[in-house]
Amino acid sequence: MCSSTITGDTGDDNIMRLGDPRRPLTVPPLSFVKTRGQPGGEDLDILVPQLLYLPRALYNSPWETKKDIAFFRGKYTCSHMWEQLYGLRDACPRNALAYMSERDRRAGNATALDVGLTQTLPETRPESSIPYRLGEHPQLDLPIVPKVSIGRHAPHKWLLNLEGMVCAYRLSQLMAVNSLILHQRTPYFEYFYRSIRPGQHFLEFWNTTVRADGGRGGSRLLGIEEDVYGAVEAARALEQTSPGRIHGMVRNSQQFAAKLLTLRMRMRYYRAALLGYKALFPDMDEYITRYIAAARKHGFLG
């Protein structure tokens, strides 16, 4: 988790719902992430950019040489947002897609997904579905694969953006690659998400509805399996019928990243947010003076 203390308020991933409107907060916190449609999620947090995981360059690979597969590499991280909806203890997007990718590989049918986890899954109890079970599918040990830099994502046509603890801060980096992003529908969003659109900068997937399991008592079968395969097929079909739309989304995405998601632009956004925030409080100058003096006294500032 990335966090920082800014004028007494917390800039955070927002996992702990510090800005929950049900809490008696006197001022809104600064957050890297907000949450839609969840208890306590409709808060007044002020979104600011995180400054660690951001595009460093634009990465290009000739489209005609790219692999026609949906690619992802990342750590095992999970928001646990989907457990209640799907009725599984650890309904984690990264686990689910890594399971399906490995299952396809062992069956000699890995034509849609190339999803791998770069760290060992946590130790689990017998009731856990890790290594992942999808409904009644068998348990399957998942291999650990090497990390892959963002630049080495470029030889793949379709890049999967999967949430982690929250939104994972990966989207802005993937937008710097000249591949089409398949973006998981998620309640989490960063400061720039409201300026990009499905069908203009990326395509969406991740079915948030639950199928019945044939009357066996519960809704345990996930509606995501056919959803991700369907998303890949839809992207392929769009490339065949309207290649200009595919390349237009890729171009829009890269241009957005190059123009608005750089460190320089994030710092300008931060400055505007902090100045606007400061203007809300007439005694802010006095408070900052006291805060800095206390920080120096405790050795936090030079």
Secondary structure by P-SEA (a helix, b strand, c coil): cbbbbcccccccccccccccccccccccccccccccccccccccbbbbbbccccccbbbbccccccccbbbbbbccccccccccccccccccaaaaaaaaaaaaaaacccccccccccccccccccccccccccccccbbbbbbbbbbcccccccccbbbbbbccccccaaaaaaacccccccccccccccccccccccccbbbbbbcbbbbccccccccccccaaaaaaaaaaaaaaaaccaaaaaaaaaaaaaaaaccccaaaaaaaaaaaaaaaaaaccaaaaaaaaaaaaaaaacccc
